[in-house]
């Protein structure tokens, strides 16, 4: 029998009970589900009649959840805006077992939203991406790094 490239069982046992620091771009994912009702006359794009939507933790926040699901304690650091999406992410992370979040709030930018993935049965109709030019305010980064050094 060939040797597996990655022994997942051994890795899962090794990580269980450890503490892992996860730093990354957290985002709010919104999934809108519905039926394709027609094709848009302006462009060859399906038009979806929305029936329900779900909001979930995305980006590096999802990585933090995966780490915790393997039995590790995850310390998660991410950047959010001072908006409803940031509050929703903070609340959702607080409900997750095994994750200790340290979210940095930057009032000068919105929370990243890998927003609105629109899905119909068996295929993705569209995905709207966040603006990649959004950066953390320098004052936010400097104040957070100073607090980290004094701790």
Secondary structure, 3 states (H helix, E strand, C coil): CCCCCCCHHHHHHHHCCCEEEEECCEEEEEEEEEEEEEECCCCCCEEEEEEEEEEEEEEHHHHHHHHHHCCCEEEEEEEEECCHHHHHHHHHHHHCCCEEEEEEEECCCCCCECCCEEEECCEEEEECCCCCCCCCCHHHHHHHHHHHHHC
